[in-house]
Amino acid sequence: MSASDPGGATVSAPAASAVRLVLDRCRAAGAPVVAIDGPSGSGKSTLADALVRAWPGPAPELVRLDDVYPGWNGLEPAGAALAHELVARHARGAVGQWRRWDWAGDRVASIERSTPGRVLIVEGCGAFAAAAPIEAVTVWVEASPRVRKRRALERDAGAFDPYWDLWERQWRRYVARTQPARRADVRVRVADA
């Protein structure tokens, strides 16, 4: 895993170096929200978990877009809903909320509420769209298409297999429309393995 900041400095080392770079950026920015975006299977969840474990002081609240997408066609609707209902409110110090999706039942499972005063990390495909209305630290995670597909399909034990192409089309539309990688404060590249 390697990471770079917008100034072009690159860190080629294990995930710990990427976490340190993100933490340094968060301290400098003082933003209440961190958005970790990138394609499926790139390592966003792994980085988010490592960031939460390494966070100094009270642990940040972590919202995974995998828990929010309203089904397999939900990449863009999830980001829009979080932007309005959770992220903008959280940034103002108010209680935000988000809808947890029940994948097996194909319906909303519950309404979750955020905790004001804690840093919020939003992780998943489309996280930059969720953080668009506010100043956030934005982290872009990427890996080669071969690594991403292998990791994503292994992770979900076959549940993702029939939806890979559908999800990739949504992902490509999101990238073409918003060009999220250009907005990244920190870029993390996962090495081929």
C-alpha positions as CSV (number, residue, x, y, z in Angstrom):
1,M,0.0,0.0,0.0
2,S,1.3,3.4,-0.8
3,A,-0.2,6.8,-0.1
4,S,0.3,10.4,-1.4
5,D,-0.9,13.8,-0.4
6,P,-1.9,16.5,-2.8
7,G,1.6,17.9,-2.6
8,G,2.8,14.8,-4.3
9,A,4.7,13.1,-1.4
10,T,4.3,9.4,-1.7
11,V,4.6,6.9,1.2
12,S,5.5,3.4,0.0
13,A,5.0,1.2,3.0
14,P,2.4,-0.9,4.8
15,A,-1.1,0.3,5.7
16,A,0.2,1.9,8.9
17,S,2.0,4.6,6.8
18,A,-1.3,5.4,4.9
19,V,-3.1,5.6,8.2
20,R,-0.5,8.1,9.6
21,L,-0.8,10.2,6.4
22,V,-4.6,10.3,6.8
23,L,-4.4,11.1,10.5
24,D,-1.9,13.9,9.8
25,R,-4.3,15.4,7.1
26,C,-7.2,15.1,9.5
27,R,-5.3,17.0,12.3
28,A,-4.3,19.7,9.8
29,A,-7.8,20.2,8.4
30,G,-9.8,19.8,11.7
31,A,-12.7,18.6,9.6
32,P,-15.5,16.8,11.4
33,V,-16.0,14.3,8.5
34,V,-13.6,11.9,6.7
35,A,-14.8,10.3,3.4
36,I,-13.1,7.2,2.1
37,D,-14.1,6.5,-1.5
38,G,-12.9,4.3,-4.3
39,P,-14.0,1.3,-6.3
40,S,-15.3,-2.0,-4.9
41,G,-12.6,-4.3,-3.5
42,S,-9.9,-1.6,-3.3
43,G,-9.4,-1.7,0.4
44,K,-11.6,1.1,1.8
45,S,-13.0,-0.9,4.6
46,T,-9.6,-2.1,5.7
47,L,-8.3,1.4,5.7
48,A,-11.3,2.7,7.6
49,D,-11.0,0.0,10.3
50,A,-7.3,0.8,10.7
51,L,-8.0,4.5,10.9
52,V,-10.6,3.9,13.7
53,R,-8.2,1.7,15.7
54,A,-5.4,4.3,15.4
55,W,-7.6,7.4,16.0
56,P,-6.3,9.4,19.0
57,G,-8.9,10.2,21.6
58,P,-12.6,9.2,21.3
59,A,-13.1,6.7,18.4
60,P,-14.8,8.2,15.4
61,E,-18.2,7.0,14.3
62,L,-17.9,4.8,11.2
63,V,-20.8,4.5,8.7
64,R,-20.3,2.0,5.9
65,L,-22.1,2.7,2.7
66,D,-22.6,-1.1,2.3
67,D,-25.1,-0.8,5.2
68,V,-26.9,2.1,3.5
69,Y,-27.2,1.3,-0.3
70,P,-30.9,0.6,-1.0
71,G,-30.2,-2.5,-2.9
72,W,-27.9,-3.3,-5.9
73,N,-29.0,-0.2,-7.8
74,G,-28.4,2.1,-4.8
75,L,-24.9,3.6,-5.2
76,E,-25.9,7.1,-6.1
77,P,-29.1,7.3,-4.0
78,A,-27.1,6.3,-0.9
79,G,-24.6,9.1,-1.3
80,A,-27.4,11.7,-1.8
81,A,-29.3,10.5,1.2
82,L,-26.3,10.5,3.5
83,A,-25.3,14.0,2.3
84,H,-28.6,15.5,3.4
85,E,-29.7,13.3,6.3
86,L,-26.4,12.6,8.0
87,V,-23.3,14.4,6.9
88,A,-24.6,18.0,6.6
89,R,-26.3,17.7,10.0
90,H,-23.3,16.1,11.7
91,A,-21.0,18.9,10.4
92,R,-23.3,21.4,12.0
93,G,-23.1,19.6,15.3
94,A,-26.6,18.2,15.1
95,V,-27.9,14.6,15.2
96,G,-27.9,13.1,11.8
97,Q,-29.5,9.9,10.7
98,W,-29.2,7.2,8.1
99,R,-31.2,4.2,7.0
100,R,-29.7,0.8,7.5
101,W,-30.6,-1.5,4.6
102,D,-31.7,-5.1,5.1
103,W,-30.2,-6.9,2.1
104,A,-32.0,-10.2,2.7
105,G,-35.4,-8.5,3.1
106,D,-34.8,-5.9,0.4
107,R,-36.1,-3.1,2.6
108,V,-35.0,-0.5,5.2
109,A,-34.0,-2.3,8.4
110,S,-33.7,0.5,10.9
111,I,-33.0,4.2,11.3
112,E,-29.6,4.9,12.9
113,R,-28.6,8.2,14.5
114,S,-25.2,9.8,14.7
115,T,-23.4,11.1,17.8
116,P,-22.7,14.8,17.6
117,G,-19.2,15.9,18.6
118,R,-17.4,12.8,17.3
119,V,-15.6,12.6,14.0
120,L,-17.6,10.8,11.4
121,I,-16.0,8.5,8.9
122,V,-18.1,7.6,5.8
123,E,-16.6,4.7,3.9
124,G,-17.7,3.1,0.6
125,C,-18.3,3.6,-3.1
126,G,-19.8,7.1,-3.4
127,A,-18.5,8.5,-0.1
128,F,-17.3,11.7,-1.7
129,A,-20.9,12.4,-2.9
130,A,-22.1,11.9,0.7
131,A,-19.5,14.4,1.9
132,A,-20.0,16.9,-0.9
133,P,-22.0,19.5,1.1
134,I,-19.3,20.1,3.7
135,E,-15.5,20.5,4.2
136,A,-14.3,16.9,4.7
137,V,-11.0,15.1,4.5
138,T,-11.3,13.0,1.4
139,V,-9.3,9.8,0.9
140,W,-9.3,7.9,-2.4
141,V,-8.3,4.2,-2.3
142,E,-7.6,2.3,-5.5
143,A,-6.2,-1.0,-6.7
144,S,-5.9,-2.8,-10.0
145,P,-9.1,-4.1,-11.6
146,R,-7.9,-7.7,-11.2
147,V,-7.2,-7.3,-7.5
148,R,-10.4,-5.4,-6.8
149,K,-12.6,-8.0,-8.5
150,R,-10.9,-10.9,-6.8
151,R,-11.1,-9.3,-3.3
152,A,-14.7,-8.2,-3.7
153,L,-16.0,-11.5,-4.9
154,E,-14.0,-13.5,-2.3
155,R,-15.2,-11.2,0.5
156,D,-18.9,-11.8,-0.1
157,A,-18.7,-15.6,-0.6
158,G,-20.5,-15.6,-3.9
159,A,-23.3,-13.1,-2.9
160,F,-21.8,-10.3,-5.0
161,D,-20.9,-12.5,-8.1
162,P,-24.2,-12.0,-10.0
163,Y,-24.2,-8.3,-9.4
164,W,-20.6,-7.4,-10.2
165,D,-21.3,-6.1,-13.7
166,L,-24.4,-4.1,-12.5
167,W,-22.4,-2.5,-9.7
168,E,-19.4,-1.7,-12.0
169,R,-21.7,0.1,-14.4
170,Q,-23.1,2.3,-11.6
171,W,-19.5,2.8,-10.4
172,R,-18.3,3.9,-13.8
173,R,-21.2,6.3,-14.2
174,Y,-20.5,7.9,-10.8
175,V,-16.8,8.3,-11.7
176,A,-17.5,9.7,-15.1
177,R,-20.0,12.2,-13.7
178,T,-18.2,13.3,-10.5
179,Q,-14.5,12.5,-11.1
180,P,-14.0,11.8,-7.4
181,A,-10.3,10.9,-7.5
182,R,-9.5,14.5,-8.5
183,R,-11.1,15.7,-5.3
184,A,-9.0,13.5,-3.0
185,D,-6.9,15.1,-0.2
186,V,-5.1,11.7,0.2
187,R,-4.7,8.9,-2.4
188,V,-3.9,5.4,-1.4
189,R,-2.9,2.7,-3.9
190,V,-3.1,-0.9,-2.8
191,A,-0.3,-3.0,-4.3
192,D,-1.1,-6.0,-6.5
193,A,-0.9,-9.2,-4.6
